[in-house]
Structure formats: structure tokens, C-alpha cells
Amino acid sequence: MRAFGDATRRNIAEACAAFARLPDATEPSALKRAAVVLALTESNDGDDTAFLLTKRASHLRAHRGQWALPGGRCDSGETPVDAALRELDEELGLKLTTDVVLGLLDDYPTRSGYLITPVVVWAADSAAIKPNPDEVASVHRIALATIEHDDAFDFTDIPESARRVIRFHHQMSLIHAPTAALIYQFREVLAGRNTRVTELEQPVFAWK
């Protein structure tokens, strides 16, 4: 249990600072830059800290109806942090500044041609959340205690790849990489482990 409050914020910031993030590639990448947000707020019952997970609107052109962290493609000249905060505002109506950023996780390359930077932020004012129906069908608070359970994640093989597919069990749903991989690494960071996830595979339906 990680009670929501200043002490938890400090502890998570310290865990992120201690995380040995992989350096950015020195050579230009053909992958398009993107950012997602692990936005921390109160859990539904107020007894734990949670992160925000969305279900994408059913009418979107790409990945419609899928579970996702708030985020999207970086605009020209935009840093991943700036993109993450902009997307958080556009999707959930949370207007936050860089002082709430607690840290960054490893960049994750996707099969669909993106390099995603996960940004951890302290989004304390959860009462201000106003999902944008053009992008978000629903928003959910996932208590950190949930992802710390041993059975929260599993790994499976697929014939199309030598890499293992990671899955996050949420209620009656299976959430796959990249979202599952990023949540898993965040779980590991909270536990003080420098666990890498770039080799964790996505399911074939997410390759496009």
C-alpha cells in the first residue's frame, strides 16, 4: 500500500532518480518520437496512490478501443516531457507544469514505428480530470498495489517472434505492450530494480 500524499511523492521521485535510464540513441532514429504519461493520483477508495489508464475512443483511426496510457506523438521541436504534458491536457484536461515531473523511464520502440518515452508525473488534482470524448472513452485509476502483485503480469510466446509477449491483467481484460511493458517497468522502478523492457514483445495486432 502506498498512501497518497507528499511522502509517497518523495519516495517515487527518489525511486525514479535512482533508476539508471538507458541513454538516448546517439544516431538519428527512423522511429517517430512519442511520449506517454504515468500520471499519479488518488485511488478510487483514497487509500492508495494510483496511475491513470484510459480506454481509447472507438472511433479513433488507430488502436481504437484499446487500453492506453495518456500520450501521443511529439510535435516538431517538442521534447517528450512537453509532449506528455500537452497530451495529458488534451486527453484528460489536466494542465500541469514541468515541476510535477518525477522522472523518465526507458524509451520503448514499437512495432508500429514509434519510440515512446514514458514520463512519470504527480497529477494530484484528480478532481480536475475531464476526459476528452474525441479521444477517450473512459479513464480508470489503477492502484499501485495492483501492479505489485506477483500475478499482475504474465509472459507468453508467439510463433511470429522469438521475444516474449508481456500482458497485464486488469479486471477481466488483458493489456499488452507497449502499455503493459511500460507499466511493468514502472513497477520494477518502484521496487528499486533496473529492469529493461525494450525486448518485451507486442501482440501481432499491435504491429500496425
C-alpha positions as a LaTeX table, in Angstrom:
\begin{tabular}{lrrr}
\hline
Residue & $x$ (\AA) & $y$ (\AA) & $z$ (\AA) \\
\hline
Met1 & 0.00 & 0.00 & 0.00 \\
Arg2 & 1.33 & 3.44 & $-0.99$ \\
Ala3 & $-0.86$ & 6.04 & 0.68 \\
Phe4 & $-1.46$ & 9.10 & $-1.47$ \\
Gly5 & 0.46 & 12.13 & $-0.20$ \\
Asp6 & 3.72 & 14.03 & $-0.03$ \\
Ala7 & 5.70 & 11.14 & 1.46 \\
Thr8 & 4.73 & 8.84 & $-1.40$ \\
Arg9 & 5.53 & 11.56 & $-3.91$ \\
Arg10 & 9.03 & 11.92 & $-2.43$ \\
Asn11 & 9.56 & 8.15 & $-2.39$ \\
Ile12 & 8.54 & 7.75 & $-6.02$ \\
Ala13 & 10.68 & 10.71 & $-7.07$ \\
Glu14 & 13.65 & 9.12 & $-5.30$ \\
Ala15 & 13.00 & 5.77 & $-6.99$ \\
Cys16 & 12.87 & 7.47 & $-10.39$ \\
Ala17 & 16.07 & 9.40 & $-9.66$ \\
Ala18 & 17.84 & 6.17 & $-8.67$ \\
Phe19 & 16.73 & 4.42 & $-11.87$ \\
Ala20 & 19.58 & 4.08 & $-14.38$ \\
Arg21 & 17.67 & 5.04 & $-17.51$ \\
Leu22 & 19.10 & 3.83 & $-20.81$ \\
Pro23 & 20.64 & 6.76 & $-22.73$ \\
Asp24 & 19.02 & 8.08 & $-25.88$ \\
Ala25 & 20.46 & 6.71 & $-29.11$ \\
Thr26 & 23.37 & 8.81 & $-30.40$ \\
Glu27 & 22.36 & 8.32 & $-34.05$ \\
Pro28 & 19.15 & 9.68 & $-35.60$ \\
Ser29 & 16.36 & 7.12 & $-35.50$ \\
Ala30 & 13.83 & 6.35 & $-38.20$ \\
Leu31 & 11.28 & 5.91 & $-35.44$ \\
Lys32 & 8.87 & 8.76 & $-34.72$ \\
Arg33 & 9.15 & 10.21 & $-31.21$ \\
Ala34 & 6.19 & 9.89 & $-28.85$ \\
Ala35 & 5.54 & 10.22 & $-25.13$ \\
Val36 & 3.11 & 8.73 & $-22.63$ \\
Val37 & 2.30 & 9.69 & $-19.05$ \\
Leu38 & 2.21 & 7.65 & $-15.87$ \\
Ala39 & 0.04 & 10.20 & $-14.06$ \\
Leu40 & $-0.16$ & 9.53 & $-10.33$ \\
Thr41 & $-3.25$ & 10.42 & $-8.34$ \\
Glu42 & $-5.53$ & 9.03 & $-5.64$ \\
Ser43 & $-7.01$ & 5.55 & $-5.99$ \\
Asn44 & $-10.77$ & 5.13 & $-6.13$ \\
Asp45 & $-11.03$ & 4.49 & $-2.39$ \\
Gly46 & $-8.47$ & 7.16 & $-1.50$ \\
Asp47 & $-6.31$ & 4.67 & 0.43 \\
Asp48 & $-3.62$ & 4.21 & $-2.20$ \\
Thr49 & $-1.78$ & 6.04 & $-4.96$ \\
Ala50 & $-2.91$ & 5.14 & $-8.47$ \\
Phe51 & $-1.96$ & 5.87 & $-12.07$ \\
Leu52 & $-4.41$ & 6.85 & $-14.79$ \\
Leu53 & $-5.20$ & 4.43 & $-17.58$ \\
Thr54 & $-7.54$ & 5.26 & $-20.45$ \\
Lys55 & $-9.62$ & 3.31 & $-22.91$ \\
Arg56 & $-9.32$ & 4.89 & $-26.33$ \\
Ala57 & $-12.43$ & 6.11 & $-28.12$ \\
Ser58 & $-14.00$ & 3.59 & $-30.50$ \\
His59 & $-13.99$ & 5.99 & $-33.47$ \\
Leu60 & $-10.24$ & 6.72 & $-33.49$ \\
Arg61 & $-8.32$ & 5.80 & $-36.64$ \\
Ala62 & $-5.55$ & 3.87 & $-34.85$ \\
His63 & $-5.77$ & 1.45 & $-31.90$ \\
Arg64 & $-9.43$ & 2.24 & $-31.31$ \\
Gly65 & $-10.97$ & 0.87 & $-28.14$ \\
Gln66 & $-7.61$ & $-0.23$ & $-26.70$ \\
Trp67 & $-6.23$ & 0.40 & $-23.22$ \\
Ala68 & $-3.52$ & 3.07 & $-23.17$ \\
Leu69 & $-1.61$ & 5.50 & $-21.02$ \\
Pro70 & $-2.34$ & 9.14 & $-21.93$ \\
Gly71 & 0.05 & 10.26 & $-24.64$ \\
Gly72 & 0.82 & 10.66 & $-28.31$ \\
Arg73 & 3.29 & 11.76 & $-30.94$ \\
Cys74 & 5.76 & 14.58 & $-30.23$ \\
Asp75 & 5.20 & 17.68 & $-32.34$ \\
Ser76 & 8.13 & 19.13 & $-34.27$ \\
Gly77 & 10.68 & 20.61 & $-31.85$ \\
Glu78 & 8.78 & 19.33 & $-28.83$ \\
Thr79 & 10.52 & 17.42 & $-26.03$ \\
Pro80 & 8.96 & 14.19 & $-24.72$ \\
Val81 & 8.16 & 15.93 & $-21.42$ \\
Asp82 & 6.41 & 18.80 & $-23.19$ \\
Ala83 & 4.51 & 16.33 & $-25.39$ \\
Ala84 & 3.46 & 14.24 & $-22.39$ \\
Leu85 & 2.08 & 17.26 & $-20.53$ \\
Arg86 & 0.31 & 18.55 & $-23.65$ \\
Glu87 & $-1.32$ & 15.18 & $-24.29$ \\
Leu88 & $-2.40$ & 14.91 & $-20.66$ \\
Asp89 & $-4.17$ & 18.24 & $-21.04$ \\
Glu90 & $-5.71$ & 17.33 & $-24.41$ \\
Glu91 & $-6.95$ & 13.90 & $-23.31$ \\
Leu92 & $-7.86$ & 14.43 & $-19.64$ \\
Gly93 & $-7.99$ & 18.19 & $-19.14$ \\
Leu94 & $-5.12$ & 18.16 & $-16.62$ \\
Lys95 & $-2.99$ & 21.30 & $-17.03$ \\
Leu96 & 0.31 & 20.50 & $-15.34$ \\
Thr97 & 3.75 & 22.09 & $-15.43$ \\
Thr98 & 7.21 & 20.55 & $-15.50$ \\
Asp99 & 7.63 & 20.82 & $-11.73$ \\
Val100 & 5.35 & 17.77 & $-11.32$ \\
Val101 & 7.62 & 15.53 & $-13.42$ \\
Leu102 & 9.16 & 12.84 & $-11.18$ \\
Gly103 & 11.28 & 11.10 & $-13.79$ \\
Leu104 & 11.55 & 9.25 & $-17.11$ \\
Leu105 & 11.65 & 5.54 & $-17.88$ \\
Asp106 & 13.42 & 3.81 & $-20.79$ \\
Asp107 & 12.37 & 4.67 & $-24.32$ \\
Tyr108 & 10.35 & 1.81 & $-25.83$ \\
Pro109 & 10.48 & 1.12 & $-29.60$ \\
Thr110 & 7.16 & $-0.07$ & $-31.02$ \\
Arg111 & 6.43 & $-2.32$ & $-33.98$ \\
Ser112 & 4.32 & 0.48 & $-35.46$ \\
Gly113 & 7.30 & 2.80 & $-35.82$ \\
Tyr114 & 7.38 & 4.90 & $-32.65$ \\
Leu115 & 9.92 & 5.45 & $-29.89$ \\
Ile116 & 7.91 & 6.09 & $-26.75$ \\
Thr117 & 9.29 & 7.99 & $-23.75$ \\
Pro118 & 7.35 & 7.28 & $-20.53$ \\
Val119 & 7.11 & 10.33 & $-18.24$ \\
Val120 & 6.14 & 9.91 & $-14.57$ \\
Val121 & 4.19 & 12.88 & $-13.18$ \\
Trp122 & 2.43 & 13.72 & $-9.93$ \\
Ala123 & $-1.12$ & 14.64 & $-11.01$ \\
Ala124 & $-2.54$ & 15.39 & $-7.59$ \\
Asp125 & $-5.59$ & 17.41 & $-8.68$ \\
Ser126 & $-7.62$ & 14.42 & $-9.82$ \\
Ala127 & $-10.87$ & 16.34 & $-9.35$ \\
Ala128 & $-9.91$ & 18.30 & $-12.47$ \\
Ile129 & $-9.95$ & 15.23 & $-14.75$ \\
Lys130 & $-12.28$ & 15.83 & $-17.70$ \\
Pro131 & $-11.86$ & 13.13 & $-20.37$ \\
Asn132 & $-12.00$ & 14.40 & $-23.94$ \\
Pro133 & $-14.69$ & 12.28 & $-25.67$ \\
Asp134 & $-12.97$ & 12.78 & $-29.02$ \\
Glu135 & $-10.05$ & 10.70 & $-27.75$ \\
Val136 & $-11.01$ & 8.93 & $-24.52$ \\
Ala137 & $-13.92$ & 6.55 & $-23.92$ \\
Ser138 & $-13.20$ & 6.14 & $-20.21$ \\
Val139 & $-10.49$ & 6.77 & $-17.61$ \\
His140 & $-9.52$ & 4.38 & $-14.83$ \\
Arg141 & $-7.43$ & 4.64 & $-11.66$ \\
Ile142 & $-5.12$ & 1.65 & $-11.20$ \\
Ala143 & $-3.86$ & 1.38 & $-7.62$ \\
Leu144 & $-0.12$ & 0.80 & $-7.34$ \\
Ala145 & $-0.83$ & $-2.12$ & $-5.03$ \\
Thr146 & $-2.48$ & $-3.82$ & $-8.01$ \\
Ile147 & 0.64 & $-3.88$ & $-10.16$ \\
Glu148 & 2.82 & $-5.04$ & $-7.27$ \\
His149 & 1.05 & $-8.42$ & $-7.10$ \\
Asp150 & 3.05 & $-11.36$ & $-8.47$ \\
Asp151 & 0.22 & $-12.40$ & $-10.77$ \\
Ala152 & $-0.41$ & $-8.92$ & $-12.24$ \\
Phe153 & 1.73 & $-9.70$ & $-15.31$ \\
Asp154 & 2.47 & $-12.76$ & $-17.38$ \\
Phe155 & 4.72 & $-13.58$ & $-20.31$ \\
Thr156 & 3.80 & $-15.76$ & $-23.26$ \\
Asp157 & 5.36 & $-16.95$ & $-26.52$ \\
Ile158 & 4.01 & $-16.33$ & $-30.01$ \\
Pro159 & 5.09 & $-18.08$ & $-33.22$ \\
Glu160 & 5.74 & $-14.77$ & $-35.01$ \\
Ser161 & 8.58 & $-13.66$ & $-32.69$ \\
Ala162 & 11.40 & $-15.01$ & $-30.55$ \\
Arg163 & 10.58 & $-12.35$ & $-27.98$ \\
Arg164 & 8.12 & $-12.89$ & $-25.13$ \\
Val165 & 4.83 & $-11.01$ & $-25.14$ \\
Ile166 & 4.04 & $-9.29$ & $-21.84$ \\
Arg167 & 0.45 & $-8.95$ & $-20.62$ \\
Phe168 & $-1.00$ & $-7.00$ & $-17.70$ \\
His169 & $-4.12$ & $-8.46$ & $-16.10$ \\
His170 & $-6.62$ & $-5.71$ & $-15.34$ \\
Gln171 & $-10.03$ & $-6.81$ & $-14.12$ \\
Met172 & $-11.31$ & $-9.05$ & $-16.94$ \\
Ser173 & $-9.01$ & $-7.58$ & $-19.59$ \\
Leu174 & $-5.53$ & $-8.35$ & $-20.86$ \\
Ile175 & $-3.47$ & $-5.24$ & $-21.58$ \\
His176 & $-0.49$ & $-5.79$ & $-23.88$ \\
Ala177 & 2.74 & $-3.98$ & $-24.73$ \\
Pro178 & 3.69 & $-1.26$ & $-25.19$ \\
Thr179 & 1.36 & $-0.19$ & $-22.36$ \\
Ala180 & 1.94 & $-3.36$ & $-20.32$ \\
Ala181 & 5.71 & $-3.14$ & $-20.76$ \\
Leu182 & 5.84 & 0.46 & $-19.53$ \\
Ile183 & 3.63 & $-0.27$ & $-16.51$ \\
Tyr184 & 5.80 & $-3.29$ & $-15.71$ \\
Gln185 & 8.99 & $-1.23$ & $-15.80$ \\
Phe186 & 7.38 & 1.36 & $-13.54$ \\
Arg187 & 6.53 & $-1.45$ & $-11.09$ \\
Glu188 & 10.17 & $-2.54$ & $-11.18$ \\
Val189 & 11.43 & 1.03 & $-10.65$ \\
Leu190 & 9.24 & 1.34 & $-7.55$ \\
Ala191 & 10.89 & $-1.83$ & $-6.26$ \\
Gly192 & 14.36 & $-0.41$ & $-6.89$ \\
Arg193 & 15.17 & $-2.68$ & $-9.85$ \\
Asn194 & 16.73 & $-1.55$ & $-13.15$ \\
Thr195 & 14.67 & $-3.98$ & $-15.22$ \\
Arg196 & 14.71 & $-3.49$ & $-19.00$ \\
Val197 & 11.61 & $-3.94$ & $-21.14$ \\
Thr198 & 12.63 & $-2.96$ & $-24.68$ \\
Glu199 & 12.86 & $-6.64$ & $-25.69$ \\
Leu200 & 9.37 & $-7.45$ & $-24.45$ \\
Glu201 & 7.15 & $-8.11$ & $-27.45$ \\
Gln202 & 3.82 & $-6.70$ & $-28.55$ \\
Pro203 & 0.99 & $-8.89$ & $-29.87$ \\
Val204 & 0.71 & $-9.14$ & $-33.63$ \\
Phe205 & $-2.44$ & $-6.99$ & $-33.77$ \\
Ala206 & $-0.39$ & $-4.04$ & $-32.41$ \\
Trp207 & 2.32 & $-4.30$ & $-35.10$ \\
Lys208 & 0.49 & $-1.94$ & $-37.48$ \\
\hline
\end{tabular}
